Amino acid sequence: LISLSALLAETTSNQTYLDAAQNSAAFIHAHLYNIEGVVQDSISARQNDSCSTSDSTGPYNAGLMIEGLATLYSVTKN
């Protein structure tokens, strides 16, 4: 979602997309990084799960985060 929003912001010059990319990155950083700094796989939206995160991690999660942040940086230079 970070990459898509950042690319849409770059293509359309629409601030809404840039805000979405930045908010997505902030949400992932706040809620999906575990105590070791590894990006977790998912967060539950089930009614009784209290938004618990999965214990599953994988290199693809880090790869998607790197791609998203790199794309966001290429657009904002920040």
Backbone hydrogen bonds, N-H to C=O, Kabsch-Sander energy under -0.5 kcal/mol:
donor,donor_aa,acceptor,acceptor_aa,energy
5,S,1,L,-2.4
6,A,2,I,-2.6
7,L,3,S,-2.8
8,L,4,L,-2.4
9,A,5,S,-2.3
10,E,6,A,-2.3
11,T,7,L,-2.5
12,T,8,L,-2.7
13,S,9,A,-2.1
15,Q,13,S,-0.6
17,Y,14,N,-0.9
18,L,14,N,-1.2
19,D,15,Q,-2.9
20,A,16,T,-2.1
21,A,17,Y,-2.2
22,Q,18,L,-2.5
23,N,19,D,-2.8
24,S,20,A,-2.3
25,A,21,A,-2.2
26,A,22,Q,-2.2
27,F,23,N,-2.4
28,I,24,S,-2.6
29,H,25,A,-2.3
30,A,26,A,-2.3
31,H,27,F,-2.4
32,L,28,I,-2.5
34,N,38,V,-2.7
37,G,34,N,-2.2
40,Q,32,L,-3.7
41,D,56,S,-2.5
44,S,52,S,-3.2
49,D,46,R,-1.4
52,S,49,D,-1.1
54,S,42,S,-2.2
58,G,39,V,-0.6
61,N,58,G,-1.1
62,A,58,G,-1.2
63,G,59,P,-2.5
64,L,60,Y,-2.5
65,M,61,N,-2.0
66,I,62,A,-2.8
67,E,63,G,-2.6
68,G,64,L,-2.6
69,L,65,M,-2.8
70,A,66,I,-2.6
71,T,67,E,-2.4
72,L,68,G,-2.5
73,Y,69,L,-2.5
74,S,70,A,-2.3
75,V,71,T,-1.3
76,T,72,L,-2.5
77,K,73,Y,-3.4
